[in-house]
């Protein structure tokens, strides 16, 4: 993941070409040295759409068409409302969606709610559901929006029934993930397993992703 709450990591890539290269080259070296197969762009500060496109273009050029590019907008941004990124995601998707694998959409911290399917339903009217991953907060200590096991199972099951090809689930953050059945921190895989049990039974969803 690139960006998030670390201010400056994204805006450093939004500027004149000389400044861009100075900050892009260390990023490229890190991706290559770690053998990453993709990068999640979590743009939580104002960035121009031209800069986002430039960054995606260069990553694809340097690492191939199979290199996965995802973005992590807040749910309201997908609906062209309140936004942290400074650009229009619908415009980006229409112009450049073929180079973006999916969107890790944040339905937490006041930017969206998954206590019902209502917020996802509003997005599904205008977006391909297979590209809209439901971002959930995995611990109430992280921010508002954590949902207990039983109601969360019900909501995700309802989404599967409405949208069999919906994009899956993303969790923030992984290291302190908990469930109602296992509320103690230190076993984050239990949250990932719980998500997998819901999403793969009886239907099949392609992926469950987590932010470290």
C-alpha positions in Angstrom: 0.0 0.0 0.0 1.2 3.5 -0.8 -0.3 6.5 1.0 -2.9 6.3 3.7 -2.6 8.5 6.7 1.1 9.2 5.9 0.7 12.7 4.5 3.1 13.6 1.8 3.7 10.2 0.3 1.1 10.8 -2.4 1.5 14.5 -3.0 5.2 13.9 -3.6 4.2 12.1 -6.8 2.0 15.0 -7.9 4.2 17.6 -9.4 6.7 18.6 -12.1 8.4 15.7 -13.9 11.8 16.2 -12.1 10.2 16.0 -8.7 8.0 13.1 -9.7 11.0 11.1 -10.9 13.0 11.8 -7.7 10.2 10.2 -5.7 9.0 7.6 -8.1 12.4 5.9 -8.6 12.8 4.8 -4.9 9.2 3.5 -5.1 10.0 1.5 -8.3 13.1 0.1 -6.7 11.3 -1.0 -3.6 8.5 -2.7 -5.6 11.1 -4.5 -7.7 13.3 -5.6 -4.8 10.4 -7.0 -2.8 9.0 -8.7 -5.9 5.5 -7.3 -5.3 2.8 -8.3 -7.8 0.7 -5.1 -7.2 0.2 -1.9 -5.3 -2.8 -0.4 -3.5 -2.9 3.4 -3.9 -4.6 4.8 -0.8 -5.0 8.5 -1.7 -6.0 10.3 1.4 -4.8 13.7 0.4 -5.5 15.9 -2.5 -4.0 14.6 -5.8 -4.8 15.5 -9.4 -6.3 12.9 -11.6 -3.5 13.5 -14.1 -1.0 12.5 -11.5 -2.9 9.3 -10.6 -3.0 8.3 -14.2 0.7 9.1 -14.7 1.6 6.9 -11.7 -0.6 4.0 -12.8 0.8 4.2 -16.4 4.4 4.1 -15.2 3.8 1.2 -12.8 2.2 -0.8 -15.6 5.0 0.1 -18.0 7.7 -0.9 -15.5 6.1 -4.0 -14.2 3.8 -5.3 -16.9 0.1 -5.4 -17.6 -0.3 -8.2 -15.1 0.8 -5.9 -12.2 -2.2 -5.2 -10.0 -3.2 -1.7 -9.3 -6.0 -1.1 -6.8 -7.2 2.0 -5.1 -8.7 2.6 -1.6 -11.4 5.3 -1.7 -13.8 6.1 1.1 -17.3 4.9 0.2 -18.6 8.4 -0.2 -16.0 9.2 -2.8 -17.3 6.3 -5.0 -20.6 8.1 -4.8 -19.1 11.5 -5.8 -19.7 12.9 -2.4 -17.2 13.6 0.4 -13.7 12.7 -0.7 -10.2 12.6 0.6 -8.5 12.2 -2.7 -9.2 15.4 -4.6 -10.3 13.7 -7.9 -13.5 12.1 -9.2 -13.3 8.3 -9.1 -16.1 7.9 -11.6 -14.1 9.9 -14.1 -11.0 7.8 -13.4 -12.9 4.6 -13.8 -14.5 5.6 -17.0 -11.2 6.7 -18.5 -8.8 4.3 -17.0 -10.8 1.5 -15.3 -9.2 -1.2 -17.6 -5.9 -0.6 -15.7 -7.5 -0.8 -12.2 -8.2 -4.2 -10.8 -10.6 -3.2 -8.0 -11.4 -0.6 -5.3 -10.8 -1.4 -1.6 -13.7 0.8 -0.5 -13.7 2.1 3.0 -17.1 1.6 4.7 -15.9 2.7 8.1 -14.7 5.7 10.2 -17.8 7.6 9.2 -17.2 7.3 5.4 -19.8 4.5 5.0 -21.7 1.9 7.0 -22.2 -1.8 6.6 -24.8 -2.3 9.3 -27.2 -2.7 6.3 -26.6 -3.1 2.6 -27.9 0.4 1.9 -24.6 2.2 1.2 -23.4 -0.6 -1.0 -26.7 -0.7 -2.9 -26.3 3.0 -3.8 -22.9 2.3 -5.2 -24.0 -0.8 -7.1 -26.5 1.3 -9.2 -23.6 2.9 -11.0 -20.5 0.7 -10.5 -19.6 -2.8 -11.5 -20.0 -4.7 -8.2 -17.1 -7.1 -9.0 -14.8 -4.1 -8.6 -16.2 -2.8 -5.3 -14.6 -4.6 -2.4 -16.2 -4.0 1.0 -13.7 -2.5 3.4 -14.5 -3.3 7.0 -12.8 -2.1 10.2 -11.6 -5.2 12.1 -11.4 -3.8 15.6 -13.4 -1.0 17.3 -10.1 0.4 18.6 -9.1 1.4 15.0 -12.2 3.6 14.4 -16.0 3.6 14.3 -17.9 1.0 12.3 -16.9 -2.4 13.8 -19.7 -5.0 13.4 -20.2 -8.1 15.6 -20.1 -11.5 14.0 -23.8 -12.4 13.8 -25.0 -9.2 12.1 -21.9 -9.0 9.9 -22.6 -12.6 8.7 -26.1 -11.5 7.9 -25.1 -8.4 5.9 -22.4 -10.2 3.9 -24.8 -13.1 3.1 -27.4 -10.5 2.0 -24.8 -8.9 -0.3 -24.0 -12.3 -1.8 -27.6 -13.0 -2.5 -28.1 -9.6 -4.1 -24.7 -9.4 -5.9 -23.2 -12.9 -6.4 -20.2 -11.3 -8.1 -19.5 -8.6 -5.6 -15.9 -7.8 -5.1 -15.2 -9.5 -1.7 -14.0 -8.1 1.6 -11.0 -6.0 2.8 -10.0 -5.6 6.4 -8.3 -2.6 8.2 -6.2 -3.5 9.9 -4.9 -7.1 9.9 -2.6 -7.1 12.9 -5.3 -6.4 15.6 -8.3 -8.1 13.8 -10.8 -9.6 16.2 -14.2 -11.4 16.0 -17.0 -11.6 18.6 -16.1 -15.3 19.2 -12.4 -14.4 19.6 -12.2 -10.9 21.0 -8.6 -11.0 22.2 -6.0 -9.5 19.9 -3.1 -11.6 18.7 -4.8 -14.1 16.4 -5.8 -12.0 13.3 -6.1 -15.0 11.1 -9.3 -15.9 12.9 -11.0 -12.8 11.4 -9.7 -13.7 7.9 -11.0 -17.3 8.4 -14.4 -16.0 9.5 -14.6 -13.8 6.3 -13.6 -16.8 4.2 -16.2 -19.0 5.8 -18.9 -16.5 4.9 -17.8 -15.7 1.4 -17.0 -19.2 0.3 -20.0 -21.0 1.7 -22.0 -21.9 -0.3 -21.0 -19.5 -3.0 -17.5 -18.7 -4.2 -15.9 -15.2 -4.0 -12.5 -14.7 -5.5 -10.6 -13.0 -2.7 -10.4 -11.7 0.9 -7.8 -8.9 1.3 -6.4 -7.3 4.4 -4.3 -4.3 5.1 -1.3 -5.1 7.3 
